[in-house]
């Protein structure tokens, strides 16, 4: 199969640096260009010496590389629609990091763009390709614990704001400045906006959609943030399965401008744990368990070396397959829409102090 000629845009998302390895090492891709949102993003990019030209304008990148077939959109959430339009008008396929948009109107426009042009638009939620999660899905499908009654999941990490400042800016993260609730100085756009994975996974694992949700925020661990860093959500799916999610930034970090060894204060930068309770038993999964820990530089902090399977292999395999064989990705805009609707409902519940229908 001919490799897909691919590029990256913006370079300001927290997952960006993972793609420096993925786009270089995956034989199904031919990484031809990048463009940075600003000079600071380009300066950081240059530190990695990728050997791939980087521009300060998407238009210049497309002009100099008309052979680009696909783009990884690695930008602030509020930039996605504009960048999708740039890609769609050129027939360029899209891999969009995490949240396409929290605006229903923008979401409708994105879906229309994709339908009209026939391009592939895949939402990047790499947890679907985690082998522990895929094993969990098979056990549930095989009926190993019987009918599912409830699911509890965590997606807790350190905060990316210090290295990726837009994730602490309500307008850039959530799309507009919306107070969490009356009398609260914080705004929508924090930890919840960074952690859609478990919301998406429960729909995939249960084959059901959200019915209603109740959500609460706690006082921030980081007093200087404008957005929330501690939040819980619980509710029910339409098939009756109960859920309890913790998608918080509850791991503390060393505030390095460029993430690297020593970023973790607590000796594990993230926890993605899933517990499924059924009529016949319980399954507990630690999706990021097999790590190596050492105490070292800088600042004598515990440091983590990941040893888990690379989920981006499966993610890229599907993306390339969809491009070459004219397929629709599993995590496409239309399917993913209900996940975003539930996350917006979480914010509605926080604001009203009541249950919110999804």
VOBA-1610 file (N, C-alpha, C; in pm, whole numbers, padded with zeros to 5 digits, always signed):
BEGIN
Unk+00085-00120+00000Unk+00000+00000+00000Unk+00089+00125+00000Unk+00056+00219-00086Unk+00133+00342-00097Unk+00119+00424+00030Unk+00231+00471+00090Unk+00222+00553+00213Unk+00142+00681+00188Unk+00070+00724+00290Unk-00008+00847+00283Unk+00084+00965+00313Unk+00085+01062+00224Unk+00164+01184+00247Unk+00088+01271+00347Unk+00150+01294+00462Unk+00080+01355+00574Unk+00155+01476+00627Unk+00081+01567+00688Unk+00139+01689+00747Unk+00076+01712+00884Unk+00132+01807+00959Unk+00077+01846+01088Unk+00051+01995+01088Unk-00057+02036+01156Unk-00092+02177+01166Unk-00092+02224+01311Unk-00038+02342+01336Unk-00043+02416+01463Unk+00062+02373+01564Unk+00067+02243+01599Unk+00170+02189+01689Unk+00156+02239+01832Unk+00035+02275+01874Unk+00017+02328+02009Unk-00066+02237+02100Unk-00100+02120+02053Unk-00178+02027+02136Unk-00085+01938+02218Unk-00135+01890+02331Unk-00054+01809+02420Unk-00005+01678+02360Unk-00075+01626+02259Unk-00033+01501+02197Unk+00065+01522+02082Unk+00096+01646+02051Unk+00178+01677+01934Unk+00308+01598+01929Unk+00380+01596+02040Unk+00512+01536+02040Unk+00508+01386+02018Unk+00397+01322+02052Unk+00382+01180+02023Unk+00386+01157+01872Unk+00330+01249+01797Unk+00326+01232+01652Unk+00462+01252+01587Unk+00553+01319+01655Unk+00687+01331+01598Unk+00749+01193+01581Unk+00719+01102+01670Unk+00765+00964+01658Unk+00679+00886+01560Unk+00546+00899+01576Unk+00452+00820+01497Unk+00465+00849+01347Unk+00469+00977+01311Unk+00473+01013+01169Unk+00607+00977+01106Unk+00712+00973+01187Unk+00845+00939+01135Unk+00864+00788+01122Unk+00811+00712+01218Unk+00842+00570+01225Unk+00742+00480+01153Unk+00618+00527+01133Unk+00516+00440+01074Unk+00536+00432+00923Unk+00558+00311+00872Unk+00586+00291+00730Unk+00466+00321+00640Unk+00349+00334+00700Unk+00230+00364+00621Unk+00213+00514+00596Unk+00304+00593+00653Unk+00297+00739+00639Unk+00425+00793+00578Unk+00410+00902+00505Unk+00525+00979+00454Unk+00505+01122+00501Unk+00578+01158+00608Unk+00562+01290+00671Unk+00638+01393+00588Unk+00564+01486+00526Unk+00626+01578+00431Unk+00638+01721+00480Unk+00553+01764+00576Unk+00557+01905+00617Unk+00483+01926+00748Unk+00510+02041+00809Unk+00439+02085+00929Unk+00419+02236+00920Unk+00322+02287+00994Unk+00309+02431+01010Unk+00277+02461+01156Unk+00336+02566+01208Unk+00322+02601+01350Unk+00226+02717+01367Unk+00155+02718+01479Unk+00059+02824+01507Unk+00129+02958+01529Unk+00251+02953+01583Unk+00326+03077+01609Unk+00475+03042+01620Unk+00557+03143+01642Unk+00701+03122+01647Unk+00741+03036+01767Unk+00671+03052+01879Unk+00704+02971+01998Unk+00685+02823+01968Unk+00574+02788+01903Unk+00550+02648+01868Unk+00656+02598+01770Unk+00698+02683+01678Unk+00802+02643+01583Unk+00936+02625+01653Unk+00967+02712+01749Unk+01093+02699+01822Unk+01100+02566+01897Unk+00988+02526+01959Unk+00985+02397+02029Unk+00999+02283+01929Unk+00928+02294+01816Unk+00936+02193+01711Unk+01080+02175+01666Unk+01151+02285+01649Unk+01290+02279+01601Unk+01382+02206+01698Unk+01346+02205+01827Unk+01427+02133+01925Unk+01436+01984+01895Unk+01333+01931+01829Unk+01326+01787+01804Unk+01398+01745+01676Unk+01439+01841+01595Unk+01521+01814+01477Unk+01462+01700+01393Unk+01334+01717+01353Unk+01264+01611+01282Unk+01306+01598+01136Unk+01371+01700+01082Unk+01411+01694+00943Unk+01298+01717+00846Unk+01185+01766+00896Unk+01067+01794+00814Unk+01044+01944+00816Unk+01029+02009+00699Unk+01012+02155+00698Unk+00888+02200+00773Unk+00903+02313+00844Unk+00793+02368+00923Unk+00771+02513+00884Unk+00645+02550+00859Unk+00609+02683+00815Unk+00525+02752+00923Unk+00509+02882+00909Unk+00427+02958+01003Unk+00290+02990+00944Unk+00256+02925+00834Unk+00128+02947+00768Unk+00083+02817+00704Unk-00042+02778+00729Unk-00095+02658+00665Unk-00106+02677+00515Unk-00142+02798+00475Unk-00154+02826+00332Unk-00020+02806+00260Unk+00088+02854+00322Unk+00221+02836+00262Unk+00258+02689+00257Unk+00226+02614+00362Unk+00256+02472+00365Unk+00184+02400+00251Unk+00055+02428+00233Unk-00020+02363+00126Unk+00031+02406-00012Unk+00070+02531-00024Unk+00120+02580-00153Unk+00250+02511-00192Unk+00339+02493-00094Unk+00469+02433-00124Unk+00464+02280-00128Unk+00357+02223-00074Unk+00344+02077-00072Unk+00204+02037-00119Unk+00176+02056-00249Unk+00042+02024-00301Unk+00010+01876-00299Unk+00110+01793-00270Unk+00088+01648-00266Unk+00036+01600-00130Unk+00017+01689-00033Unk-00033+01649+00099Unk-00171+01583+00085Unk-00185+01463+00140Unk-00311+01389+00133Unk-00391+01397+00263Unk-00320+01411+00374Unk-00387+01409+00504Unk-00314+01500+00601Unk-00387+01545+00702Unk-00331+01637+00801Unk-00373+01594+00941Unk-00279+01601+01035Unk-00311+01588+01177Unk-00332+01729+01230Unk-00454+01758+01273Unk-00485+01889+01330Unk-00449+01886+01478Unk-00345+01960+01514Unk-00290+01958+01649Unk-00295+02098+01709Unk-00415+02153+01719Unk-00430+02293+01757Unk-00526+02310+01873Unk-00542+02435+01916Unk-00644+02469+02016Unk-00782+02434+01961Unk-00873+02396+02050Unk-01005+02352+02008Unk-01079+02457+01925Unk-01060+02584+01957Unk-01134+02688+01886Unk-01083+02714+01745Unk-00974+02649+01707Unk-00918+02666+01573Unk-00960+02554+01477Unk-01025+02451+01527Unk-01049+02331+01447Unk-01137+02356+01325Unk-01245+02432+01340Unk-01334+02454+01227Unk-01261+02526+01115Unk-01187+02630+01148Unk-01113+02705+01047Unk-01014+02615+00974Unk-00946+02530+01047Unk-00845+02443+00987Unk-00910+02330+00907Unk-01026+02282+00954Unk-01098+02180+00877Unk-01144+02236+00742Unk-01183+02362+00741Unk-01223+02425+00615Unk-01105+02431+00518Unk-00986+02466+00569Unk-00867+02471+00485Unk-00839+02335+00423Unk-00858+02229+00502Unk-00834+02094+00451Unk-00944+02050+00354Unk-01068+02075+00392Unk-01180+02026+00311Unk-01180+02086+00172Unk-01148+02215+00160Unk-01150+02279+00029Unk-01039+02228-00061Unk-00941+02158-00004Unk-00832+02098-00082Unk-00847+01946-00093Unk-00954+01890-00037Unk-00974+01746-00041Unk-00877+01668+00045Unk-00826+01732+00151Unk-00727+01671+00240Unk-00797+01604+00358Unk-00762+01481+00386Unk-00822+01404+00495Unk-00773+01457+00630Unk-00852+01433+00736Unk-00828+01497+00866Unk-00824+01394+00979Unk-00719+01404+01062Unk-00716+01336+01191Unk-00716+01446+01296Unk-00828+01462+01365Unk-00848+01575+01457Unk-00823+01532+01600Unk-00736+01605+01669Unk-00706+01571+01807Unk-00825+01594+01900Unk-00865+01490+01967Unk-00962+01488+02076Unk-01095+01557+02046Unk-01107+01686+02080Unk-01236+01754+02074Unk-01248+01834+01944Unk-01337+01795+01852Unk-01356+01877+01732Unk-01404+02018+01768Unk-01509+02028+01850Unk-01563+02155+01898Unk-01670+02126+02003Unk-01693+02223+02092Unk-01803+02211+02188Unk-01927+02286+02141Unk-01919+02352+02027Unk-02031+02428+01974Unk-02116+02339+01883Unk-02245+02319+01915Unk-02331+02238+01827Unk-02339+02294+01686Unk-02339+02426+01674Unk-02347+02487+01541Unk-02220+02457+01460Unk-02103+02470+01524Unk-01979+02438+01455Unk-01974+02289+01420Unk-02024+02206+01510Unk-02023+02062+01486Unk-02104+02029+01361Unk-02222+02090+01349Unk-02305+02068+01230Unk-02231+02110+01103Unk-02159+02221+01111Unk-02085+02270+00995Unk-01972+02174+00958Unk-01905+02118+01059Unk-01799+02021+01032Unk-01855+01896+00963Unk-01966+01847+01013Unk-02027+01727+00953Unk-02066+01755+00808Unk-02120+01873+00783Unk-02160+01910+00647Unk-02037+01917+00555Unk-01925+01973+00605Unk-01802+01980+00528Unk-01754+01841+00485Unk-01755+01750+00579Unk-01707+01614+00553Unk-01799+01543+00456Unk-01929+01555+00476Unk-02025+01489+00387Unk-02017+01544+00244Unk-02000+01674+00234Unk-01998+01740+00103Unk-01874+01704+00023Unk-01758+01699+00089Unk-01632+01676+00019Unk-01593+01529+00010Unk-01650+01446+00097Unk-01619+01304+00096Unk-01484+01269+00157Unk-01425+01363+00231Unk-01296+01334+00296Unk-01317+01248+00420Unk-01210+01183+00464Unk-01211+01109+00590Unk-01182+01207+00703Unk-01264+01205+00807Unk-01237+01284+00928Unk-01248+01191+01047Unk-01135+01160+01108Unk-01129+01070+01223Unk-01094+01150+01348Unk-01166+01125+01455Unk-01138+01191+01582Unk-01036+01108+01660Unk-00930+01171+01706Unk-00821+01102+01772Unk-00858+01070+01917Unk-00897+00946+01940Unk-00917+00896+02077Unk-00846+00762+02086Unk-00719+00769+02119Unk-00631+00653+02107Unk-00664+00539+02202Unk-00741+00567+02308Unk-00771+00463+02406Unk-00850+00347+02344Unk-00921+00370+02236Unk-00994+00263+02169Unk-00899+00154+02118Unk-00771+00190+02099Unk-00674+00097+02040Unk-00582+00038+02146Unk-00607+00068+02273Unk-00530+00013+02383Unk-00562-00137+02396Unk-00460-00223+02403Unk-00488-00368+02408Unk-00565-00412+02532Unk-00544-00342+02644Unk-00620-00375+02764Unk-00768-00345+02742Unk-00797-00231+02679Unk-00935-00194+02650Unk-00997-00290+02549Unk-00921-00329+02447Unk-00974-00422+02347Unk-01000-00559+02410Unk-00916-00600+02503Unk-00939-00725+02576Unk-01065-00714+02661Unk-01082-00598+02726Unk-01202-00573+02806Unk-01326-00582+02718Unk-01321-00521+02601Unk-01436-00525+02511Unk-01472-00669+02474Unk-01372-00751+02445Unk-01399-00890+02407Unk-01461-00968+02522Unk-01407-00950+02644Unk-01463-01020+02760Unk-01609-00983+02782Unk-01640-00855+02767Unk-01778-00810+02785Unk-01867-00866+02674Unk-01818-00863+02550Unk-01897-00914+02437Unk-01921-01064+02450Unk-01824-01134+02510Unk-01839-01279+02529Unk-01926-01315+02649Unk-01972-01214+02723Unk-02061-01239+02837Unk-01994-01292+02960Unk-01864-01265+02976Unk-01789-01322+03089Unk-01842-01277+03225Unk-01897-01157+03235Unk-01953-01113+03364Unk-02104-01088+03353Unk-02163-01141+03249Unk-02308-01128+03232Unk-02350-00988+03194Unk-02473-00955+03222Unk-02527-00823+03190Unk-02452-00715+03267Unk-02411-00610+03197Unk-02338-00500+03263Unk-02435-00416+03346Unk-02396-00390+03471Unk-02478-00309+03560Unk-02423-00167+03575Unk-02289-00156+03588Unk-02230-00023+03608Unk-02085-00022+03563Unk-02036+00099+03534Unk-01897+00118+03495Unk-01842+00239+03569Unk-01725+00219+03630Unk-01654+00330+03695Unk-01522+00347+03622Unk-01485+00473+03589Unk-01362+00495+03515Unk-01294+00624+03560Unk-01162+00622+03559Unk-01083+00742+03586Unk-01004+00777+03462Unk-00986+00906+03441Unk-00891+00955+03339Unk-00825+01077+03402Unk-00732+01049+03495Unk-00673+01158+03574Unk-00528+01176+03534Unk-00489+01302+03515Unk-00356+01334+03466Unk-00304+01459+03536Unk-00182+01497+03500Unk-00134+01630+03539Unk-00191+01730+03439Unk-00171+01857+03464Unk-00230+01961+03379Unk-00132+01999+03268Unk-00182+02008+03143Unk-00095+02046+03031Unk-00081+02197+03014Unk-00145+02276+03099Unk-00157+02421+03074Unk-00022+02490+03066Unk+00075+02446+03145Unk+00202+02518+03153Unk+00283+02503+03024Unk+00269+02390+02957Unk+00339+02371+02830Unk+00251+02409+02711Unk+00119+02401+02730Unk+00023+02431+02624Unk-00081+02529+02679Unk-00045+02657+02686Unk-00126+02756+02760Unk-00270+02767+02715Unk-00301+02741+02587Unk-00438+02757+02540Unk-00535+02667+02616Unk-00486+02557+02674Unk-00576+02465+02743Unk-00625+02522+02876Unk-00570+02635+02917Unk-00621+02705+03034Unk-00697+02831+02999Unk-00718+02856+02870Unk-00790+02975+02823Unk-00930+02932+02781Unk-01035+02977+02850Unk-01171+02929+02821Unk-01210+02944+02675Unk-01177+03058+02613Unk-01216+03081+02474Unk-01148+02982+02379Unk-01026+02944+02409Unk-00952+02853+02321Unk-00988+02707+02347Unk-01013+02672+02473Unk-01042+02533+02508Unk-01190+02499+02489Unk-01277+02580+02548Unk-01421+02551+02537Unk-01484+02621+02417Unk-01423+02727+02370Unk-01476+02799+02255Unk-01536+02933+02288Unk-01570+02953+02415Unk-01621+03082+02461Unk-01609+03087+02613Unk-01630+03207+02668Unk-01609+03229+02812Unk-01742+03209+02885Unk-01758+03091+02946Unk-01883+03057+03015Unk-01851+03024+03160Unk-01902+03102+03258Unk-01878+03070+03399Unk-01927+02929+03434Unk-01855+02862+03523Unk-01898+02729+03564Unk-02037+02732+03627Unk-02062+02835+03710Unk-02192+02852+03773Unk-02193+02988+03840Unk-02310+03032+03883Unk-02322+03163+03948Unk-02233+03170+04072Unk-02154+03278+04082Unk-02070+03299+04199Unk-01936+03227+04195Unk-01911+03148+04090Unk-01785+03075+04078Unk-01695+03152+03981Unk-01573+03187+04021Unk-01484+03265+03933Unk-01425+03186+03818Unk-01444+03054+03817Unk-01386+02971+03712Unk-01479+02960+03590Unk-01420+02909+03480Unk-01493+02897+03356Unk-01484+02755+03301Unk-01575+02722+03210Unk-01567+02595+03139Unk-01441+02591+03054Unk-01382+02472+03041Unk-01268+02461+02952Unk-01145+02394+03012Unk-01157+02330+03127Unk-01041+02271+03193Unk-01029+02121+03174Unk-01021+02048+03286Unk-00994+01905+03282Unk-01097+01829+03200Unk-01224+01865+03214Unk-01328+01795+03139Unk-01302+01805+02989Unk-01262+01924+02943Unk-01238+01944+02800Unk-01116+01867+02750Unk-01033+01822+02840Unk-00911+01749+02803Unk-00930+01598+02804Unk-01043+01550+02860Unk-01056+01407+02888Unk-01187+01348+02837Unk-01205+01344+02704Unk-01326+01282+02649Unk-01318+01130+02642Unk-01199+01072+02665Unk-01176+00931+02633Unk-01275+00836+02702Unk-01291+00852+02833Unk-01377+00756+02904Unk-01524+00777+02869Unk-01563+00899+02834Unk-01700+00922+02790Unk-01726+00846+02660Unk-01628+00847+02574Unk-01640+00779+02445Unk-01637+00627+02464Unk-01547+00581+02551Unk-01529+00437+02569Unk-01654+00367+02619Unk-01727+00430+02712Unk-01843+00361+02768Unk-01950+00339+02663Unk-01961+00428+02566Unk-02056+00409+02456Unk-02013+00291+02370Unk-01883+00282+02346Unk-01828+00174+02265Unk-01842+00039+02336Unk-01816+00036+02467Unk-01820-00089+02542Unk-01962-00140+02565Unk-02056-00047+02582Unk-02195-00086+02613Unk-02285-00089+02490Unk-02244-00024+02381Unk-02330-00014+02265Unk-02452+00072+02288Unk-02442+00160+02387Unk-02555+00246+02422Unk-02510+00392+02425Unk-02608+00482+02430Unk-02580+00625+02440Unk-02620+00677+02578Unk-02580+00799+02609Unk-02609+00859+02738Unk-02756+00900+02748Unk-02810+00883+02868Unk-02947+00928+02895Unk-02944+01058+02975Unk-02883+01053+03096Unk-02872+01175+03176Unk-02744+01171+03259Unk-02704+01289+03311Unk-02579+01299+03385Unk-02595+01401+03498Unk-02524+01375+03607Unk-02512+01472+03716Unk-02364+01492+03742Unk-02320+01618+03749Unk-02177+01647+03760Unk-02151+01753+03866Unk-02036+01741+03933Unk-01996+01839+04034Unk-01847+01871+04018Unk-01811+01995+04055Unk-01670+02035+04058Unk-01627+02054+04203Unk-01497+02035+04226Unk-01438+02058+04357Unk-01353+02185+04350Unk-01311+02238+04465Unk-01214+02349+04462Unk-01088+02307+04386Unk-01032+02398+04310Unk-00914+02366+04229Unk-00792+02334+04313Unk-00713+02236+04268Unk-00581+02213+04325Unk-00486+02326+04287Unk-00505+02380+04165Unk-00419+02486+04113Unk-00497+02618+04118Unk-00467+02699+04217Unk-00548+02819+04244Unk-00539+02923+04133Unk-00434+02918+04051Unk-00416+03021+03949Unk-00483+02989+03816Unk-00550+02873+03805Unk-00620+02839+03680Unk-00754+02911+03671Unk-00790+02952+03548Unk-00922+03010+03523Unk-01028+02902+03504Unk-00986+02779+03481Unk-01076+02669+03446Unk-01072+02562+03555Unk-01164+02468+03547Unk-01172+02364+03650Unk-01063+02259+03633Unk-01013+02205+03744Unk-00919+02093+03734Unk-00966+01970+03812Unk-01079+01978+03882Unk-01133+01864+03957Unk-01282+01853+03929Unk-01325+01741+03871Unk-01466+01726+03834Unk-01504+01578+03834Unk-01627+01551+03872Unk-01683+01415+03868Unk-01813+01417+03788Unk-01844+01304+03725Unk-01969+01292+03650Unk-02028+01154+03674Unk-02157+01149+03703Unk-02224+01019+03714Unk-02362+01028+03651Unk-02413+00914+03611Unk-02544+00914+03545Unk-02579+00777+03494Unk-02664+00774+03391Unk-02709+00647+03334Unk-02710+00652+03182Unk-02683+00533+03125Unk-02696+00515+02982Unk-02842+00479+02950Unk-02877+00484+02823Unk-03014+00454+02783Unk-03050+00308+02805Unk-02950+00221+02814Unk-02977+00080+02841Unk-02977+00048+02990Unk-02968+00151+03076Unk-02976+00132+03220Unk-02843+00119+03292Unk-02732+00113+03221Unk-02600+00102+03285Unk-02568+00234+03356Unk-02529+00223+03483Unk-02487+00341+03560Unk-02339+00366+03538Unk-02297+00492+03548Unk-02154+00522+03532Unk-02111+00628+03632Unk-01982+00624+03668Unk-01918+00723+03752Unk-01781+00750+03694Unk-01756+00876+03653Unk-01630+00913+03588Unk-01556+01019+03670Unk-01423+01005+03673Unk-01337+01109+03728Unk-01239+01151+03619Unk-01267+01259+03545Unk-01177+01307+03439Unk-01097+01430+03482Unk-01031+01423+03598Unk-00969+01541+03659Unk-00821+01556+03625Unk-00771+01678+03646Unk-00627+01702+03646Unk-00581+01691+03792Unk-00579+01570+03846Unk-00550+01554+03988Unk-00411+01497+04015Unk-00329+01488+03913Unk-00188+01457+03930Unk-00112+01590+03920Unk-00024+01617+04014Unk+00049+01744+04014Unk+00175+01734+03927Unk+00215+01850+03872Unk+00324+01853+03777Unk+00429+01957+03814Unk+00551+01932+03768Unk+00655+02034+03767Unk+00627+02121+03646Unk+00625+02252+03661Unk+00579+02338+03552Unk+00693+02368+03453Unk+00723+02268+03373Unk+00824+02283+03271Unk+00760+02336+03143Unk+00826+02428+03074Unk+00770+02481+02950Unk+00767+02376+02840Unk+00866+02288+02841Unk+00869+02176+02748Unk+00867+02048+02829Unk+00758+01968+02822Unk+00749+01846+02903Unk+00867+01754+02879Unk+00914+01694+02987Unk+01026+01602+02977Unk+01041+01527+03108Unk+01147+01450+03125Unk+01168+01377+03250Unk+01161+01470+03370Unk+01087+01428+03470Unk+01072+01510+03589Unk+00946+01594+03590Unk+00866+01586+03482Unk+00741+01661+03477Unk+00646+01611+03586Unk+00652+01482+03616Unk+00563+01423+03715Unk+00614+01452+03856Unk+00526+01501+03942Unk+00557+01511+04085Unk+00517+01380+04151Unk+00395+01335+04125Unk+00352+01202+04168Unk+00409+01101+04069Unk+00452+00985+04115Unk+00524+00894+04024Unk+00434+00819+03924Unk+00342+00885+03864Unk+00267+00831+03752Unk+00188+00946+03694Unk+00210+00978+03567Unk+00152+01101+03515Unk+00005+01086+03480Unk-00044+00963+03466Unk-00186+00945+03437Unk-00237+00812+03489Unk-00366+00809+03515Unk-00435+00686+03554Unk-00558+00675+03465Unk-00563+00571+03385Unk-00686+00538+03311Unk-00725+00399+03358Unk-00818+00397+03452Unk-00864+00272+03512Unk-01012+00254+03484Unk-01051+00132+03451Unk-01191+00102+03421Unk-01234-00019+03503Unk-01344-00006+03576Unk-01404-00116+03651Unk-01545-00139+03600Unk-01572-00261+03555Unk-01704-00295+03502Unk-01767-00400+03594Unk-01885-00370+03645Unk-01958-00462+03733Unk-02075-00521+03655Unk-02082-00653+03655Unk-02190-00724+03588Unk-02266-00814+03683Unk-02367-00882+03633Unk-02448-00970+03716Unk-02369-01093+03763Unk-02262-01130+03690Unk-02187-01251+03722Unk-02046-01224+03773Unk-02007-01096+03782Unk-01871-01069+03828Unk-01826-00928+03796Unk-01698-00902+03822Unk-01640-00769+03804Unk-01507-00780+03730Unk-01481-00686+03638Unk-01352-00677+03570Unk-01290-00542+03602Unk-01163-00544+03642Unk-01090-00421+03672Unk-00970-00411+03578Unk-00955-00296+03513Unk-00848-00276+03415Unk-00765-00154+03449Unk-00634-00170+03446Unk-00540-00058+03454Unk-00478-00043+03316Unk-00523+00056+03242Unk-00484+00069+03101Unk-00343+00123+03083Unk-00283+00180+03189Unk-00148+00232+03180Unk-00062+00177+03293Unk-00076+00048+03318Unk-00009-00013+03432Unk+00138-00041+03416Unk+00181-00101+03302Unk+00319-00151+03295Unk+00421-00041+03266Unk+00451+00039+03366Unk+00549+00147+03351Unk+00673+00118+03437Unk+00782+00182+03401Unk+00906+00173+03479Unk+00927+00308+03548Unk+00954+00305+03678Unk+00971+00427+03756Unk+01115+00439+03804Unk+01167+00560+03800Unk+01300+00581+03856Unk+01307+00720+03917Unk+01395+00737+04012Unk+01411+00864+04082Unk+01534+00933+04025Unk+01512+01042+03949Unk+01627+01103+03884Unk+01605+01247+03846Unk+01694+01296+03762Unk+01694+01436+03720Unk+01577+01464+03627Unk+01532+01589+03618Unk+01578+01700+03700Unk+01506+01707+03834Unk+01564+01773+03928Unk+01500+01806+04055Unk+01469+01684+04141Unk+01535+01572+04115Unk+01516+01451+04197Unk+01370+01409+04203Unk+01301+01420+04090Unk+01160+01380+04083Unk+01148+01236+04036Unk+01047+01168+04085Unk+01014+01039+04028Unk+00981+01058+03880Unk+01033+00971+03796Unk+01014+00982+03651Unk+00959+00851+03598Unk+00875+00862+03497Unk+00806+00746+03442Unk+00855+00717+03301Unk+00890+00592+03275Unk+00918+00547+03139Unk+00806+00454+03096Unk+00729+00497+02998Unk+00617+00414+02953Unk+00668+00290+02882Unk+00603+00177+02910Unk+00637+00052+02843Unk+00512-00014+02784Unk+00402+00059+02780Unk+00278+00001+02729Unk+00277-00003+02576Unk+00183-00078+02523Unk+00166-00087+02377Unk+00133+00050+02319Unk+00183+00077+02200Unk+00164+00207+02135Unk+00028+00210+02065Unk-00070+00277+02128Unk-00205+00280+02072Unk-00210+00350+01937Unk-00112+00438+01913Unk-00115+00513+01787Unk-00092+00424+01665Unk-00040+00302+01684Unk-00024+00210+01572Unk-00161+00171+01517Unk-00250+00128+01606Unk-00384+00091+01563Unk-00462+00209+01510Unk-00443+00326+01573Unk-00512+00446+01529Unk-00473+00483+01387Unk-00342+00483+01358Unk-00295+00516+01224Unk-00333+00408+01124Unk-00329+00283+01164Unk-00371+00174+01075Unk-00513+00197+01025Unk-00603+00235+01117Unk-00741+00258+01076Unk-00752+00381+00987Unk-00681+00488+01022Unk-00688+00612+00944Unk-00643+00588+00800Unk-00530+00519+00783Unk-00478+00492+00649Unk-00572+00399+00573Unk-00624+00298+00640Unk-00718+00205+00576Unk-00843+00278+00526Unk-00893+00373+00606Unk-01011+00449+00566Unk-00982+00537+00445Unk-00862+00595+00441Unk-00824+00681+00327Unk-00810+00597+00200Unk-00735+00490+00208Unk-00705+00411+00090Unk-00825+00328+00041Unk-00914+00290+00132Unk-01024+00201+00094Unk-01162+00266+00110Unk-01162+00398+00122Unk-01285+00477+00123Unk-01385+00427+00229Unk-01333+00415+00351Unk-01415+00371+00463Unk-01442+00487+00559Unk-01538+00467+00648Unk-01569+00565+00752Unk-01505+00522+00882Unk-01427+00607+00948Unk-01363+00568+01074Unk-01467+00534+01182Unk-01424+00449+01272Unk-01510+00412+01385Unk-01546+00536+01466Unk-01446+00621+01493Unk-01471+00744+01569Unk-01481+00859+01469Unk-01596+00870+01408Unk-01622+00977+01311Unk-01704+01087+01378Unk-01722+01197+01307Unk-01790+01312+01367Unk-01932+01280+01410Unk-02006+01210+01325Unk-02147+01183+01358Unk-02157+01092+01480Unk-02070+00991+01488Unk-02075+00901+01603Unk-02030+00971+01730Unk-01925+01051+01718Unk-01864+01116+01834Unk-01953+01226+01893Unk-02049+01274+01816Unk-02131+01388+01858Unk-02197+01365+01994Unk-02244+01244+02022Unk-02312+01220+02149Unk-02219+01229+02268Unk-02091+01198+02246Unk-01992+01216+02353Unk-01980+01363+02390Unk-01973+01450+02290Unk-01963+01594+02315Unk-02092+01645+02380Unk-02206+01594+02337Unk-02334+01634+02397Unk-02335+01602+02547Unk-02279+01487+02585Unk-02275+01450+02727Unk-02181+01540+02805Unk-02068+01575+02747Unk-01973+01662+02816Unk-02032+01801+02835Unk-02105+01850+02736Unk-02176+01977+02753Unk-02283+01966+02861Unk-02349+01850+02867Unk-02450+01828+02971Unk-02387+01827+03110Unk-02262+01779+03121Unk-02191+01784+03250Unk-02177+01929+03297Unk-02140+02017+03206Unk-02127+02159+03241Unk-02263+02219+03276Unk-02368+02177+03206Unk-02502+02226+03238Unk-02541+02183+03378Unk-02508+02058+03414Unk-02539+02007+03547Unk-02463+02083+03655Unk-02335+02113+03629Unk-02256+02192+03724Unk-02321+02329+03744Unk-02365+02391+03635Unk-02421+02526+03642Unk-02554+02530+03716Unk-02635+02425+03698Unk-02770+02425+03756Unk-02780+02350+03888Unk-02682+02265+03917Unk-02688+02185+04038Unk-02790+02073+04030Unk-02832+02038+03908Unk-02933+01935+03890Unk-02888+01836+03782Unk-02967+01730+03767Unk-02945+01633+03660Unk-02968+01701+03525Unk-02884+01668+03426Unk-02900+01723+03291Unk-02928+01609+03193Unk-03030+01624+03113Unk-03063+01528+03010Unk-02964+01547+02896Unk-02918+01436+02837Unk-02821+01445+02726Unk-02898+01446+02594
//
